Amino acid sequence: MRHLRLAVLPLLVVVATVAITFLLIKTKPQLESTPEPPRPRVVTVAPVQEAATQLMVSSQGEVTARVNIDLVAEVSGKVVYVSPEFTEGGTFEPNQVLLKIDDSDYKVAVTNAQAEVARQKVLVDQGAADARVARQQLAGVKASDLGLKKPQLAQAKAGLAAAEASLQQAKVNLARTEVSLPYKGRVRQDQVGLGQFVSAGTTLASIFSTDTAQVRLPLTDGQLASLGLPIGFTATPESAPAVTLTATVAGAKRQWPARLVRIEPAFDPLTRVIYAVAEVDAPYSENTVFESGAPLAVGLYVDASIQGQSLPAAKIIPRQALRAGNRVYVVNNGVLEIRSVSVKHTDRQQAVIEDGISQGEMVVISPVRDPINGLRVEPMGAAELRAESQTAQQRALPAEDRS
């Protein structure tokens, strides 16, 4: 019996411990739990500003010469003179002789043509005299034109006209032995040398003009609207929009002032863009902004900034505030509101909005993950940005309106 009690006693202790533990768990006080609302997301905002704005349209293009030709010989002969500038990279002035072709045969042709003209003049004078004698002899008689020597005189005059034309052609051929161009330019590549025989039609050199350079600038339909110019526009000296061309040359940023002279009359069927043409006068000498400016070399790839429309009152937001699908995130009383807007113009720094937002409203410029309408947000620096915007607008007012 004593051994039985010793065996049951531990079991009773375990049961009592379990019972007491269960009782304590059931009777412990319950803590009141209140769900914590989600924290608002911190976003960076910027105010919508309204101000007079000059739209600027950005594009890119390659500089080309206005005139780019293959210089071709018009007569045949041996090259007897080559200008020192007739070499790759050489420069020449208008009507400067670049090379000469042997003109001996052409001088002989001119002399022969002059002699023929003189001979035909004698025949015309003789025909005219014969016609006068015939009229006197046949006075009062009904005579034929042949009897009056009219066909003979006409034939002599035709021969004189042909001889004079031959003389004119001989002089033209003689003049063509001196090769020159009516504009200032450079030699891209020379293809003949001193003593070489060339035939009419032989390419002598590749030439481009340096009086004016041009750049074809692709424009989208939206950029064309920002310019406010029609398709097929041709500028006058007073209406040509200003263009600034920019490129890095020899490790330094260079700029050249240009003007937009025309917009081509059709869209490119492959790229769906339309091209505007900007021109620069004297690209190798005068038009550089910096004292150490480089020439606007043909073949250089440049960025272009074209002056567009002037808007007296435009709503402007930072470019990063404009989201895909022309939407913006507006913070309204700590709540995110997603709006669709009508965009007038965009560039790398800002977007000009026509409709959908108002001046002074705060738009989000930082990334927002999973944005939805009604999302609680906490604008970062909203008060400071709003005060700065109001101060800037106050400074823009006349003195009498600031009070």
Salt bridges, closest charged atoms under 4 A:
GLU74 OE1 - ARG176 NE 3.42
ASP103 OD2 - LYS107 NZ 3.72
GLU116 OE2 - ARG119 NH2 2.93
ASP145 OD1 - LYS150 NZ 3.83
GLU178 OE2 - LYS100 NZ 3.76
ASP211 OD2 - ARG66 NH2 2.97
GLU264 OE2 - ARG216 NE 2.96
GLU279 OE1 - ARG259 NH2 3.43
ASP281 OD2 - ARG259 NH1 3.00
GLU337 OE2 - ARG339 NE 3.06
GLU361 OE2 - ARG339 NH2 2.78
